[in-house]
Amino acid sequence: MLRGQRVGLRHVTEEDLPWIKRTTGDPQVFGPFIGTRMMTPHAVDQRWKDNGFANEDAERLMICHLVDGSVIGDVVHFAAARYTTAREIGWTMADVAMRGQGLASEAAGLLVDYLFGNWPVNRLSCGMSVHNHASRRVAEKCGFKHEGIQRGIVFVAGEYVDCHSLSLLRSDWMAMKGQA
């Protein structure tokens, strides 16, 4: 497990499958900023069977509260484009009661450190609805810089919405860690 001050990241286990099935597509979890297209329980089981939610293309890690070990969310990373080593990252604080406490920022920071420390990547990117101010703050706390707005890129609640596009380069991360 990757450990921070208050949260840790670990790979998905079979015991997490009911949690994933319950939270995937739950409107309360994703709020108004992400599409609520649901993953079927069969699709969750199949992904577990195929690769345990971890391979070169994509990896999902569970966010665990270090006080009691409970799963409170997840982070993901996946190939940003076929022709680069860049990765796109995302996070979800599924436990609504845990939001607003800096736990998503800590988890996203652990993921950033994990990727730059263990993967041959030079660039991480993330995006979120222009209305999702909390997620933008998470990205900025991790050192991501705003690059612009991608128009009409995500389908939410029956319409295409604009998203912020942010990135973090390895050199930025190294400078933040005092390694530049």
Buried (B, 14 or more C-beta within 10 A) or exposed (E): EBEBEBBBBBEBEEEBBEBBBEBBBEEEBBBEBBEBEEBEBEEBBEBBEEBBBEEEEBBBBBBBBBEEEEBBBBBBBBBBEEEEEBBBBBBBBBBEEBBEEBBBBBBBBBBBBBBBEEEEBBBBBBBBBBBBEBBBEBBBBBBBEEEEEBEEEBEBEEEEBBBBBBBBBBEBBEEBEEEE
